[in-house]
């Protein structure tokens, strides 16, 4: 990614650095949903082929031990990749987020797939939301919200001051009405 004159300079800079590894596996279900929702992936074969073209697959080839695939053949690595891909797609299907058509193995997004993709909702959170009854009340909604991992962020001291001043300003507005 550089010219020959600069090659040795960049090689010296990279000496002793750790290789970058992919984090796709931890987000595979969400990533596959995004691709299905946007209709990039239309069948299971496309999904596995797409996964073979990712940085993740290159990392598996370059450093199989990091992914628990040491001493595995190329075919075994591809089999592992296909298994993980099918597992994630099946989880999405079982949660009624996507549909896998049995005969053709084609993939189609359900409404939940688009919501999950558009709002970047994690898979586990989406399963909780889908599991809500149609007539859920405030108590059920609060219970679900308390289980969503994406909402639990610590508030820094400086933010507490800002939030308090906003709260006081709103209270003054309400009192003046």
N, C-alpha and C positions, 0 to 999 in steps of 0.2 A: 504494500500500500504506500510505498515511497520510492524515490529514485535510488539508484545504486550509490550515489555519493552520500546520501543520508542513512543508508542501511545500517552501517556499523554504529552510528550514533544512537539510533533507536534500539538496536540490539543491546547496547550497553545499558540503556535506560530500563529495559525490560528484564535484565538479569536479576534473579532472586525473587521475582514477583510470582504470585500464585496464578494459576490458570483460572480464567473466568468459567464458571459452571452455570448451566441453565437452571432456572427456577420454574420452568414451564410445568413440570410434573405436579407441583403443588397447586397450580391453577388450571390444570388440564380441563376439568369439567366446565369451568366458566369460559375458557378460551374456545373450546369446541362449541359451546352454546352460541357464542358470539358469531362464529363462522357459519353455523347453521341458520341463526336468526337473520344474518345478512345474505343468506342463500349462496355463500361461497362454496359450502359443502352440501351436495345434494344427495349423496349416498355414502354408504359405509366405506366402499373402496376409495372414494375420493378423500375421505377423512384420514384413512391410514396412509395414503400416498402423500397427503398434505403434511402429515406428521413426520414423514421421512424426509421432508424438505426443510425441516426446522433446525434451528441452532441446537435444540435439545438432542436431536438425533445425531448431529455431528459431535456433540459432547459425549454421547454414549459410545460412539466409535473411537474417539480420541482417549477417553478415560473411563472405560467400562467398570473399573473397580469402584469408582465413586458412586455408581448407581447399582452396585451389587451384582454386576454382570461380568466379573472377572472370570477369565478362562471360558467364556461363551463364544460360540461361533457367530458369524454374521447372521446366519439364519435364526439362531436362537435369540439374538438381539432384536431382529425384526419381529419375531414371534412375541417377544416381551412387549414391544411397542404396540403391536396390533392388539394384544390382550388388554393393555391399559387403555387404549383408545376405545375398544368395544365396551369395556367396563364403564368408562365415563359416559359414553353414549347411552348405554343401558340404564344407568342411574338417572340421566335426564329423561329418558322415556318412562321409567317407572314413576317418576315424580310428575308426569304429565306436562313436562316443559317442552319436549319435542316428541315427535311421533316417528317411530321406525316402522316402516311398512314391511311386514313379514316376507312377502313374496319377492318384492323387488329390492329389498334392503335400502330403499330410498329414505331420505331424511326430510322431514318438514317441521317447521317451527310452529308451536302453539302460541297463543297470545302471551302466555307467561314467559316464553322464550324472548319475545320482543321487550317485555317489561324488564326482565332480568338483564338483558343486554343494554338497553337504553339507559337504565338507572344504575348500572354496574352493581347489581345486587349479588352478593355471594350465594353460591348454590345452597348451602345449608340454611341461610336466611330465607331464600325463596321457597324452600320446602316448608318452612314454618308458616310463611305467609299464605301459601296455597292451602295449607291444612286448616286455616281459619274457616269456621262455619260462616255461611252467608249472613246469618242474623247475629253475628258476634257483637257484643256490647263493649263498652269502654274497658271493663275489667279484663276481658279476653285480649283486647288490643294491647293494653298495657303489659299483660303477661308475655305476649309475643315480643313486643318491643324490648322488654327487659332481657330476652334471650338472644337478641340480635347482637352479634359481636361487633359490628361496625359502628355501633352507637356509643360504645364505651371508651371515651377518650378523656384523659385527665385534663383538667382546666388549670392553666398556669395562673400564678398569683396576679399578674398584670391583667389577664383576661377577666378575673373575678371582679376587679375594680371596674372595668368597662361594662360588664354585665350588670353590676349593681347600679351604676349610674343610669344605664338604660332602663332598668326596672323602676328606679325612683322617678325618672322622667315620665314613664308611662303612667305611674300611679298618680302623679300630679295632673296629667291630662285627664284621667278618669275622674278625679275629685273635682276638677274645674267644670266638668260637664254637669 
